[in-house]
Amino acid sequence: MDGQVAIVGLGSVGSMALWQASRLSSSVVGFEAAAPAHPRSAVGGDTRLFRMTYRDPHPYYPLLTAAQGLWRELEKDSGESVLYQHGGLSIGDANGPYIPALLKSIRTCGATHEVLTRRQVAERYPQHTLYENDIAVFDPNAGFLRTDSAVLAAVRTAQDRGARIVRDCRVSSIRELRDGVEVSDGTRNWTFERVIIAGGGWSGALLPSTLRTHVYPARIYLTWFPVADPAQFTPDRFPIFVRISGDQSMYGTPSLDGSTIKATLDGRSQPAESASTVDRTLTRAETEESRKTVGDFFSGVVAEIVRSDSYPDLYTTDRAPLVGPAPGTSRTFLATGFSGAGFKMAAAFGRVAAEQALDIAPHPEAAFASPDRFASG
Protein backbone atom coordinates (compact mmCIF):
# COMPACT_ATOMS: atom_id res chain seq x y z
CA MET A 1 0.00 0.00 0.00
CA ASP A 2 1.43 3.38 -1.07
CA GLY A 3 -0.62 5.46 1.32
CA GLN A 4 -3.89 5.95 3.13
CA VAL A 5 -5.41 8.51 0.76
CA ALA A 6 -4.52 9.95 -2.63
CA ILE A 7 -5.79 13.23 -4.04
CA VAL A 8 -5.81 13.35 -7.83
CA GLY A 9 -5.47 16.97 -8.91
CA LEU A 10 -3.98 19.73 -6.74
CA GLY A 11 -5.84 22.75 -8.05
CA SER A 12 -8.57 24.80 -6.42
CA VAL A 13 -10.18 22.08 -4.30
CA GLY A 14 -7.62 19.27 -4.51
CA SER A 15 -4.96 21.41 -2.83
CA MET A 16 -7.38 22.14 0.01
CA ALA A 17 -8.28 18.46 0.35
CA LEU A 18 -4.55 17.70 0.56
CA TRP A 19 -4.10 20.33 3.28
CA GLN A 20 -7.05 19.04 5.27
CA ALA A 21 -6.14 15.37 4.82
CA SER A 22 -2.60 16.08 6.03
CA ARG A 23 -4.10 17.22 9.32
CA LEU A 24 -5.74 13.85 9.77
CA SER A 25 -3.30 11.37 8.25
CA SER A 26 0.45 11.05 7.94
CA SER A 27 0.07 9.00 4.76
CA VAL A 28 -1.27 11.37 2.07
CA VAL A 29 -0.14 11.62 -1.56
CA GLY A 30 -1.18 14.28 -4.08
CA PHE A 31 -0.98 13.74 -7.85
CA GLU A 32 -0.72 16.73 -10.17
CA ALA A 33 -0.60 16.57 -13.97
CA ALA A 34 1.59 19.68 -14.17
CA ALA A 35 2.49 21.63 -11.03
CA PRO A 36 0.33 23.05 -8.24
CA ALA A 37 -1.22 26.42 -9.21
CA HIS A 38 -0.31 26.07 -12.89
CA PRO A 39 -2.10 28.79 -14.90
CA ARG A 40 -3.98 26.55 -17.33
CA SER A 41 -6.24 25.21 -14.59
CA ALA A 42 -9.15 26.86 -12.78
CA VAL A 43 -6.55 28.45 -10.47
CA GLY A 44 -5.48 30.81 -13.26
CA GLY A 45 -6.32 34.48 -13.28
CA ASP A 46 -4.80 35.73 -10.01
CA THR A 47 -7.98 36.17 -7.98
CA ARG A 48 -11.46 34.81 -7.30
CA LEU A 49 -14.39 36.53 -5.64
CA PHE A 50 -15.41 35.68 -2.09
CA ARG A 51 -18.82 36.70 -0.83
CA MET A 52 -21.35 35.60 1.76
CA THR A 53 -24.38 36.99 -0.10
CA TYR A 54 -24.92 34.49 -2.86
CA ARG A 55 -27.84 33.95 -5.22
CA ASP A 56 -28.22 30.24 -5.81
CA PRO A 57 -30.92 27.61 -5.31
CA HIS A 58 -28.42 25.43 -3.45
CA PRO A 59 -27.78 26.02 0.30
CA TYR A 60 -24.22 27.32 0.14
CA TYR A 61 -24.28 29.64 3.15
CA PRO A 62 -23.07 27.05 5.74
CA LEU A 63 -20.19 26.16 3.43
CA LEU A 64 -19.35 29.82 2.81
CA THR A 65 -19.32 30.39 6.57
CA ALA A 66 -17.02 27.42 7.07
CA ALA A 67 -14.79 28.53 4.19
CA GLN A 68 -14.34 32.00 5.67
CA GLY A 69 -12.94 30.51 8.87
CA LEU A 70 -10.84 27.95 7.03
CA TRP A 71 -9.19 30.57 4.81
CA ARG A 72 -8.05 32.31 7.98
CA GLU A 73 -6.79 28.99 9.35
CA LEU A 74 -4.80 28.45 6.16
CA GLU A 75 -3.24 31.89 6.59
CA LYS A 76 -2.29 31.00 10.16
CA ASP A 77 -0.92 27.60 9.16
CA SER A 78 1.13 28.93 6.25
CA GLY A 79 1.97 32.53 7.14
CA GLU A 80 0.59 33.62 3.74
CA SER A 81 -2.11 36.22 3.09
CA VAL A 82 -4.93 34.61 1.12
CA LEU A 83 -8.29 36.29 1.77
CA TYR A 84 -8.76 40.06 1.50
CA GLN A 85 -12.11 41.31 2.78
CA HIS A 86 -12.92 44.88 1.75
CA GLY A 87 -16.59 44.23 1.07
CA GLY A 88 -18.43 43.64 -2.17
CA LEU A 89 -21.28 45.00 -4.28
CA SER A 90 -24.07 43.17 -6.07
CA ILE A 91 -25.73 45.54 -8.54
CA GLY A 92 -28.85 45.20 -10.63
CA ASP A 93 -32.39 46.28 -11.41
CA ALA A 94 -34.45 46.52 -8.22
CA ASN A 95 -37.25 44.65 -10.00
CA GLY A 96 -35.15 42.43 -12.23
CA PRO A 97 -34.32 38.75 -11.84
CA TYR A 98 -31.05 39.19 -9.95
CA ILE A 99 -31.46 41.51 -6.95
CA PRO A 100 -34.84 40.19 -5.71
CA ALA A 101 -33.54 36.60 -5.90
CA LEU A 102 -30.37 37.63 -4.06
CA LEU A 103 -32.33 39.36 -1.30
CA LYS A 104 -34.60 36.32 -0.96
CA SER A 105 -31.53 34.13 -0.48
CA ILE A 106 -30.11 36.59 2.06
CA ARG A 107 -33.35 36.58 4.04
CA THR A 108 -33.24 32.80 4.15
CA CYS A 109 -29.66 32.50 5.38
CA GLY A 110 -29.38 35.73 7.40
CA ALA A 111 -26.17 37.05 5.82
CA THR A 112 -25.09 40.53 6.89
CA HIS A 113 -25.81 43.09 4.18
CA GLU A 114 -26.82 46.67 3.37
CA VAL A 115 -29.13 47.76 0.55
CA LEU A 116 -27.89 50.89 -1.24
CA THR A 117 -29.95 53.17 -3.44
CA ARG A 118 -28.67 54.41 -6.77
CA ARG A 119 -27.82 57.74 -5.13
CA GLN A 120 -25.93 56.08 -2.27
CA VAL A 121 -23.87 54.07 -4.74
CA ALA A 122 -23.04 57.24 -6.67
CA GLU A 123 -21.84 58.89 -3.45
CA ARG A 124 -19.81 55.95 -2.11
CA TYR A 125 -18.71 54.23 -5.31
CA PRO A 126 -18.74 56.78 -8.16
CA GLN A 127 -16.72 54.42 -10.36
CA HIS A 128 -19.98 52.56 -11.11
CA THR A 129 -22.50 54.04 -13.54
CA LEU A 130 -25.89 52.69 -12.51
CA TYR A 131 -28.99 52.62 -14.65
CA GLU A 132 -32.21 54.32 -13.53
CA ASN A 133 -33.73 51.34 -11.69
CA ASP A 134 -30.47 49.85 -10.40
CA ILE A 135 -29.69 49.41 -6.70
CA ALA A 136 -26.90 47.58 -4.91
CA VAL A 137 -26.48 45.13 -2.05
CA PHE A 138 -23.30 45.64 -0.05
CA ASP A 139 -21.75 42.58 1.61
CA PRO A 140 -19.21 43.71 4.26
CA ASN A 141 -17.66 40.23 4.44
CA ALA A 142 -16.98 39.95 0.72
CA GLY A 143 -13.59 40.29 -0.88
CA PHE A 144 -11.19 38.34 -3.04
CA LEU A 145 -8.88 35.35 -2.76
CA ARG A 146 -5.37 35.22 -4.20
CA THR A 147 -5.58 31.93 -6.02
CA ASP A 148 -1.89 31.15 -6.49
CA SER A 149 -1.07 32.04 -2.90
CA ALA A 150 -3.93 29.92 -1.56
CA VAL A 151 -3.08 26.78 -3.53
CA LEU A 152 0.66 26.97 -2.90
CA ALA A 153 0.11 27.70 0.80
CA ALA A 154 -2.11 24.65 1.14
CA VAL A 155 0.33 22.38 -0.69
CA ARG A 156 3.38 23.62 1.23
CA THR A 157 1.60 23.27 4.58
CA ALA A 158 0.55 19.73 3.68
CA GLN A 159 4.11 18.87 2.69
CA ASP A 160 5.39 20.26 5.98
CA ARG A 161 3.09 17.74 7.68
CA GLY A 162 4.49 14.87 5.63
CA ALA A 163 2.27 14.78 2.54
CA ARG A 164 4.02 13.69 -0.65
CA ILE A 165 3.51 15.24 -4.10
CA VAL A 166 3.86 13.48 -7.47
CA ARG A 167 4.22 16.23 -10.09
CA ASP A 168 3.98 16.00 -13.88
CA CYS A 169 1.83 12.90 -13.55
CA ARG A 170 -1.46 12.71 -15.41
CA VAL A 171 -3.51 9.93 -13.84
CA SER A 172 -5.23 7.96 -16.60
CA SER A 173 -7.20 5.39 -14.60
CA ILE A 174 -8.53 4.66 -11.14
CA ARG A 175 -9.62 1.10 -10.37
CA GLU A 176 -11.11 -0.21 -7.15
CA LEU A 177 -9.60 -3.44 -5.86
CA ARG A 178 -10.87 -5.72 -3.12
CA ASP A 179 -8.80 -3.99 -0.46
CA GLY A 180 -7.75 -0.70 -2.04
CA VAL A 181 -7.76 1.57 -5.08
CA GLU A 182 -5.23 1.43 -7.89
CA VAL A 183 -4.10 4.74 -9.37
CA SER A 184 -2.23 4.59 -12.69
CA ASP A 185 -0.67 6.99 -15.17
CA GLY A 186 -0.43 4.24 -17.78
CA THR A 187 3.15 3.43 -16.86
CA ARG A 188 3.29 3.49 -13.08
CA ASN A 189 0.79 2.11 -10.58
CA TRP A 190 0.09 3.00 -6.94
CA THR A 191 -2.35 1.54 -4.43
CA PHE A 192 -4.19 3.47 -1.69
CA GLU A 193 -6.93 2.81 0.80
CA ARG A 194 -8.99 5.71 -0.56
CA VAL A 195 -8.82 8.16 -3.47
CA ILE A 196 -10.29 11.65 -3.97
CA ILE A 197 -10.79 12.75 -7.58
CA ALA A 198 -10.31 16.54 -7.76
CA GLY A 199 -9.01 17.04 -11.29
CA GLY A 200 -11.31 19.89 -12.31
CA GLY A 201 -11.86 20.01 -16.05
CA TRP A 202 -9.85 16.82 -16.49
CA SER A 203 -11.92 14.74 -14.05
CA GLY A 204 -14.53 13.52 -16.53
CA ALA A 205 -12.62 10.51 -17.84
CA LEU A 206 -11.95 9.28 -14.29
CA LEU A 207 -15.59 9.33 -13.20
CA PRO A 208 -17.89 6.30 -13.12
CA SER A 209 -19.77 5.84 -16.39
CA THR A 210 -23.09 6.79 -14.75
CA LEU A 211 -21.76 10.30 -14.18
CA ARG A 212 -20.03 11.03 -17.45
CA THR A 213 -23.18 12.06 -19.30
CA HIS A 214 -23.87 14.61 -16.56
CA VAL A 215 -20.58 16.51 -16.81
CA TYR A 216 -18.66 18.41 -19.46
CA PRO A 217 -15.55 20.60 -19.61
CA ALA A 218 -16.22 24.26 -20.28
CA ARG A 219 -14.15 27.30 -21.21
CA ILE A 220 -14.23 30.36 -18.95
CA TYR A 221 -12.43 33.55 -19.95
CA LEU A 222 -11.17 36.58 -18.02
CA THR A 223 -10.39 40.14 -19.09
CA TRP A 224 -8.48 43.07 -17.60
CA PHE A 225 -8.92 46.79 -18.38
CA PRO A 226 -6.74 49.84 -17.58
CA VAL A 227 -8.01 52.57 -15.28
CA ALA A 228 -7.45 56.33 -15.66
CA ASP A 229 -6.77 56.95 -11.96
CA PRO A 230 -5.54 53.83 -10.13
CA ALA A 231 -6.02 55.53 -6.74
CA GLN A 232 -9.79 55.33 -7.31
CA PHE A 233 -9.72 51.57 -7.88
CA THR A 234 -7.83 50.27 -4.86
CA PRO A 235 -9.54 47.54 -2.79
CA ASP A 236 -10.67 49.96 -0.08
CA ARG A 237 -12.31 52.28 -2.63
CA PHE A 238 -13.49 49.84 -5.29
CA PRO A 239 -14.59 46.53 -3.75
CA ILE A 240 -15.36 43.39 -5.71
CA PHE A 241 -18.57 43.51 -7.68
CA VAL A 242 -21.15 41.40 -9.48
CA ARG A 243 -23.55 43.27 -11.75
CA ILE A 244 -26.51 41.94 -13.71
CA SER A 245 -28.49 44.75 -15.34
CA GLY A 246 -30.92 43.65 -18.04
CA ASP A 247 -29.05 41.53 -20.56
CA GLN A 248 -25.67 42.91 -19.46
CA SER A 249 -23.59 41.28 -16.75
CA MET A 250 -20.07 41.54 -15.40
CA TYR A 251 -18.04 40.74 -12.30
CA GLY A 252 -14.62 41.79 -11.17
CA THR A 253 -12.00 42.81 -8.66
CA PRO A 254 -10.16 46.02 -7.74
CA SER A 255 -6.75 47.01 -9.03
CA LEU A 256 -3.96 44.90 -7.57
CA ASP A 257 -1.20 45.97 -9.95
CA GLY A 258 -1.74 49.73 -9.79
CA SER A 259 -2.93 50.02 -13.38
CA THR A 260 -5.77 47.59 -14.24
CA ILE A 261 -8.92 46.00 -12.86
CA LYS A 262 -10.25 42.57 -13.68
CA ALA A 263 -13.73 42.93 -15.20
CA THR A 264 -15.23 39.93 -16.96
CA LEU A 265 -18.56 39.16 -18.58
CA ASP A 266 -20.61 36.93 -16.29
CA GLY A 267 -22.21 33.64 -17.30
CA ARG A 268 -20.38 33.23 -20.62
CA SER A 269 -18.90 29.76 -20.13
CA GLN A 270 -19.11 27.52 -23.19
CA PRO A 271 -18.73 23.71 -23.51
CA ALA A 272 -15.27 22.71 -24.69
CA GLU A 273 -14.11 19.66 -26.58
CA SER A 274 -11.55 18.95 -23.87
CA ALA A 275 -9.97 20.70 -20.92
CA SER A 276 -6.59 20.58 -22.63
CA THR A 277 -7.63 22.45 -25.78
CA VAL A 278 -9.67 25.46 -24.60
CA ASP A 279 -9.08 28.46 -26.81
CA ARG A 280 -7.09 31.11 -24.95
CA THR A 281 -7.90 33.82 -27.51
CA LEU A 282 -11.08 35.88 -27.23
CA THR A 283 -13.40 35.98 -30.21
CA ARG A 284 -14.31 39.27 -31.84
CA ALA A 285 -17.81 39.05 -30.32
CA GLU A 286 -16.41 38.44 -26.82
CA THR A 287 -14.05 41.38 -27.19
CA GLU A 288 -16.72 43.74 -28.48
CA GLU A 289 -19.28 42.82 -25.81
CA SER A 290 -16.67 43.14 -23.06
CA ARG A 291 -15.58 46.58 -24.23
CA LYS A 292 -19.15 47.85 -24.60
CA THR A 293 -20.17 46.58 -21.16
CA VAL A 294 -17.19 48.24 -19.49
CA GLY A 295 -18.02 51.49 -21.27
CA ASP A 296 -21.63 51.31 -20.07
CA PHE A 297 -20.92 50.17 -16.50
CA PHE A 298 -18.00 52.35 -15.38
CA SER A 299 -16.53 55.79 -15.18
CA GLY A 300 -12.74 55.96 -15.21
CA VAL A 301 -12.15 52.54 -16.79
CA VAL A 302 -10.63 52.55 -20.27
CA ALA A 303 -12.66 50.24 -22.50
CA GLU A 304 -9.64 48.45 -23.98
CA ILE A 305 -8.67 44.91 -23.07
CA VAL A 306 -5.00 44.84 -22.08
CA ARG A 307 -4.94 41.27 -20.82
CA SER A 308 -7.13 38.22 -21.29
CA ASP A 309 -6.96 34.57 -20.38
CA SER A 310 -9.09 31.45 -20.33
CA TYR A 311 -9.16 28.23 -18.37
CA PRO A 312 -11.26 25.05 -18.15
CA ASP A 313 -13.49 23.78 -15.39
CA LEU A 314 -15.78 20.78 -15.12
CA TYR A 315 -19.47 21.65 -15.23
CA THR A 316 -22.39 19.48 -14.16
CA THR A 317 -25.74 19.55 -15.92
CA ASP A 318 -27.43 20.97 -12.80
CA ARG A 319 -24.49 23.30 -11.91
CA ALA A 320 -24.12 21.76 -8.44
CA PRO A 321 -20.75 20.17 -7.61
CA LEU A 322 -19.95 16.49 -7.15
CA VAL A 323 -18.71 16.01 -3.60
CA GLY A 324 -18.93 12.65 -1.86
CA PRO A 325 -18.59 8.93 -2.58
CA ALA A 326 -18.71 8.03 -6.26
CA PRO A 327 -21.82 5.98 -7.09
CA GLY A 328 -21.17 2.24 -7.11
CA THR A 329 -17.86 2.55 -5.27
CA SER A 330 -16.74 2.32 -1.67
CA ARG A 331 -13.24 3.79 -1.79
CA THR A 332 -13.47 6.52 -4.43
CA PHE A 333 -14.59 10.03 -3.48
CA LEU A 334 -15.26 13.06 -5.65
CA ALA A 335 -14.53 16.77 -5.26
CA THR A 336 -15.10 18.13 -8.74
CA GLY A 337 -17.70 19.63 -11.06
CA PHE A 338 -17.73 23.07 -9.43
CA SER A 339 -18.99 24.72 -12.62
CA GLY A 340 -16.82 27.83 -12.39
CA ALA A 341 -17.95 28.77 -8.89
CA GLY A 342 -15.92 26.62 -6.53
CA PHE A 343 -12.91 28.62 -5.41
CA LYS A 344 -14.67 30.78 -2.82
CA MET A 345 -15.73 27.57 -1.02
CA ALA A 346 -12.70 25.46 -1.89
CA ALA A 347 -11.36 25.33 1.65
CA ALA A 348 -14.71 24.07 2.95
CA PHE A 349 -15.23 21.53 0.18
CA GLY A 350 -11.64 20.35 0.64
CA ARG A 351 -12.38 19.63 4.28
CA VAL A 352 -15.63 17.85 3.40
CA ALA A 353 -13.85 15.62 0.88
CA ALA A 354 -10.94 14.80 3.19
CA GLU A 355 -13.13 14.02 6.20
CA GLN A 356 -15.55 11.91 4.17
CA ALA A 357 -12.73 9.92 2.59
CA LEU A 358 -11.12 9.32 5.99
CA ASP A 359 -14.43 8.45 7.71
CA ILE A 360 -14.14 11.43 10.07
CA ALA A 361 -17.48 13.16 9.39
CA PRO A 362 -20.38 12.78 6.91
CA HIS A 363 -21.02 16.55 6.43
CA PRO A 364 -24.78 16.73 5.86
CA GLU A 365 -24.45 20.41 4.87
CA ALA A 366 -22.98 19.16 1.58
CA ALA A 367 -25.68 16.56 0.94
CA PHE A 368 -27.04 18.57 -2.02
CA ALA A 369 -23.72 17.93 -3.79
CA SER A 370 -23.85 14.15 -3.40
CA PRO A 371 -22.97 12.36 -6.66
CA ASP A 372 -25.75 9.88 -5.84
CA ARG A 373 -28.27 12.28 -7.39
CA PHE A 374 -27.01 11.04 -10.78
CA ALA A 375 -26.60 7.39 -9.72
CA SER A 376 -29.36 6.13 -12.01
CA GLY A 377 -27.54 7.51 -15.01
N, C-alpha and C positions, 0 to 999 in steps of 0.2 A: 504494500500500500504506500503510495507516494504522498499521502496527506489526508487530513480529515475533510477539508472542503476546498474546492477549486472555484475560482471566479473567472469566467470566460468573458473577457472584455473589461478594460480598466478605464472606461470613459466616465461620463457624467454620474451614472449610478453604480457601475461596477467598482469604481475607485472607492466609493463610500461603503459599499458592501465589504470590500477588502479591509478598510479601516475598522469597521464595526466587527467583522469576524475576527480580526487580530486581537480585539479586546477579550474575546471569548475562547479562543483556541490558539495554541502555539504551533499548529500544523495547518497553515493556510498558504495556498499558492494562487497567484494571479497570472492569467495568460493574456497577453496583449499582442494583437496582430502587427502593430507598429511600435509606438512608444506611448506611455501615458501622456495625455493632453495633446496628442498630435492634432494639427489643425484641420484635418480632413474629416474629423468626427464631429459629433454634436457638441463637442467642447469648444469648437472654433468660434471666433468672433469676439473674444476678449471678455464679454460680460453677458449676464442674463438677468432679467428682471426678477425681483422678489417682491411679493405683495401678499397681504393678508386678506384684502378684499378681492374676491375672485368670483367671476360669473361662470358657473358651470353646474350642470345638473348633478354631478357627482359630489359627494361630501368630502371635500378636500381640507376643510378648515382644521380638523384635528391633526392632519399630517403637516399642514403649514405651520401650526403651532409647535409641533414637535421639531420640525426642520429648523425653525428660528433658534430654538435652544441648542440643537445639535451643531449648527454652524458656529455658534459661539464656543461650543466644546471643542470643535476642530481647531479653532483659532488658539484656544488655550493649550491643546495637545501639541500643536505644531509651531506656535509662535508666529504664524502668518496671519495677515489681515485678509479676510475673505468676504465678509458681508458688510456693506456700507448702507446704513439706513438714514436717508435724508428725507423720507417721505415719498409719496407718489400720487399722481393724478390720473383719474379715469374721466375722460371727457366725452360727451355725446349729447344728442338731442334729449331734452327732458322727457319727451313723450315717444322717443324712438324705441327700438328693440333692445338697446344695450343698457342704458342707465337704469330704467325700471327693473330689468332683470337682475342687474348688479345689486341694487338696493334691496330687492327681495331676498337675494342670497345673504346679504349682510344682516338683514333682520332675522333670518333663520339662525345664523351662526353667532351673531353678536359682536362682530369685529368692530374695533374702534374706527371711527370715520368722521368726516365733516363734509357736509354738502355746501358747495360754493356756487353762488350765482355767477352769471356772466360778468357782472360788474366786479365782483370780488376777485375773480380770476384775472381780470384786466389790471386790477390794482396790485395783486400779489405776484402774478406771473405774466407780465406783459409780453413775453416772448411768444405766447400762444394767441392766435387770432381765432376767436370763437365765432360761430355763426349765431344768428338771432335767437334761436331756441336752445342753444347749448348751455349746459351747466357742467359742473365737475364734482367728483367725489374725491376728497383728499384722504389718503391712508397714511397716517403718521409713522407706521411701522414698515412701510415699503422702502425699497432701495434697490441695489444691484449687487450681484455676486461676481467676483473676479474668477472666471472659469478656470483658467490655467492654474492660478494660485490654489484654488480649492482642490482640484484633482491632484496636483503634485503634493500638496500638504497631506492629503489623505494617504497617498501611496507611500510617502516618506515615513509618516508616522506608523503605518502598518509594518513597513520594513524594520523600523526601529524596534518593533515588538516581536520580530522574528519571521514575518511573512516573507515569502520568496516570490520573485517576479520572473516570468519567462517572457522576454521581449521578442519581437519579430517572429511571432509564432501564430499563424492563422489556424485556429482549430477547425478541422473539417468534419469531424463526426464526434458524437457523444452517444455511448451505448451502455445501457444498464446491464450489469451482470448480476449474478445471484447475490453476491456480497459486496458490491461496489459499483462504481461507474467508470467506464473507460473513456478517456479523453485522448483524441488522436489528431495529429496534424498531417496525417497521411504517411509520415515517415517514422515519427516517434509516438509512443503510447505511454500514458500515465493512468494510474488507477487511484480513485479517491472514494471516500465514503459517501460524499455528497458533492453535487455540482450546482452552481448558480450560473445561468446563462444571462449575460448582461452585455451582449454585443451590439446593442443599438441597431442601426440600419442593416448590419450584417447578421443579425440573429435568425432571420427567417429560415435559412436552410438547416438550422440546428433544432428547430422546434418540431414537436410531434406533428404528424401529418394532419391531424384533426384541426390544428391551429393555422396551418399555412395558408388556407384560403381566406383567413380573417385578418391577415397582415400584409403590408406592402411597404417597400422602401419609398421615401418621398424626398424631394429636393426642397430645401428651405434656403432662401437667400437673404443677405444682409447688405445694407448700404450706409455709407457715412457721407455727411455733408459739411462743408466749412461754415463757420459762423463769423459774422462781421466784427463782433466784440466778444471775445472769449470770456471776459469777466462776467458777462451776463448769463453764461451757460455753465457755470460751475455747479457741482452737486447741491450746494446749499441754496442756490438761486434758481436752479432749473432741475427739479427732481424728475425721476423716471415718469413716463407717461404711457397711457394707452388711450387712443382716441378712435371712436367709431361714430362718424357723423354722416348720416345718409349712406351713400354707397362708397364713401371714402373711409379709409382706416389706416392707422399707422401706430407704431409703438417705438419707444426708444429710450436712450440714456443720455445723461449730461456729458459735457466735454471732459474727457480724462487726459487728453494729450495737449490741451491748451489751444486747439485750433479747429476741431471737428466735434460733431455730435453723431451718435448712431441713431438713425431714424429710418425705419423699415416698414414697408407695407405689411399690414396684418392679414393673416388668413390666406396667404398666396401659395401655400405648399402644393406641389404637384407630384403625382406618382412618378417614380423613376424606374428605369429598367433594372438597375442594380445600384447598390450603395457605392460601389467602386467607380461608377461612371457618371455621376451627376455632373451636369454642365456648370462650370464655375463662372461662365460669362453670362451677364444679363442680356435678355432679348431687348430689342428696340422698344417693344410695348412695355416691358417692365421698367426700363429706364425712363420713358416718357411719363408713365403714370406716377412713378416715384418723384420725379422732378415737379410735376404739377401739384401733387399732394403737398409736398414741402412748401411750395409757393403759396398755396391756399391756407395752410395750417399755421405758418410761423411768420414772425417778424424778426429780422436779423439773422436768418439762416439763408445762405446762398444756395439756390436751387441747382447745384451742380454736383454730381456724384464724384467724389475724389477717391473713394475706395469701395469695393464691393467684394463679396465672398459668398460661397454657398457650401452647404454641408448636408449629409443625409441623416435621416432618423427613421426609425421603424414606426409606422402608423398602424393602428388597429381600425377595423371597420366601424367600431362604436366610439373611437377616440379615447377610450379608457385604457390604462396600461395593463400589462400582464405581470402580476406580482403574486407569486405563490407556487405551490407544487404544479408541475406540468401534468395535464390529464393523462391517466394511464401509466403513470410512473410513481415510484416511491422515493427516489433518491435525486431527482432532477427538479430544480427550482428555477423560476423565471423572474427576471427583473428587467423587463424590456417593453417595447411598444408604447413609449411615452408620448408619441405623436406630437413632438415639438414643444412640449410643455412640461418636461420633467425636471429641469435643472433646479428650479426653485425649491422642489421637494426632494431632491436627490439624497440628501443626508438622511431624511426620514425613511424613504423607500429603501435605502441601503441598509438601514438598521432592521427594517421589516424582513428583508430578504435574508440577511445574515442570521437573525434570531429564528426565523422559520426553518432555515436549512439545518441549524444546529439544535433544533427542538427546544429552544429557550422560551419562546412565546408565540402564540398563534396570531396576534394582532388583528382583532376583529374590525378595527377602524379601516383596514385595507381590504375588507371582504368584497367590496364592489369591484376590486381589481382582480379577483380570483380568475385564473385561466379556465376554471371549470365552467364558466358561463358559455364557453364555446366547445365544451366536451363532446357534444353530439355531432359536431362537424358542421 
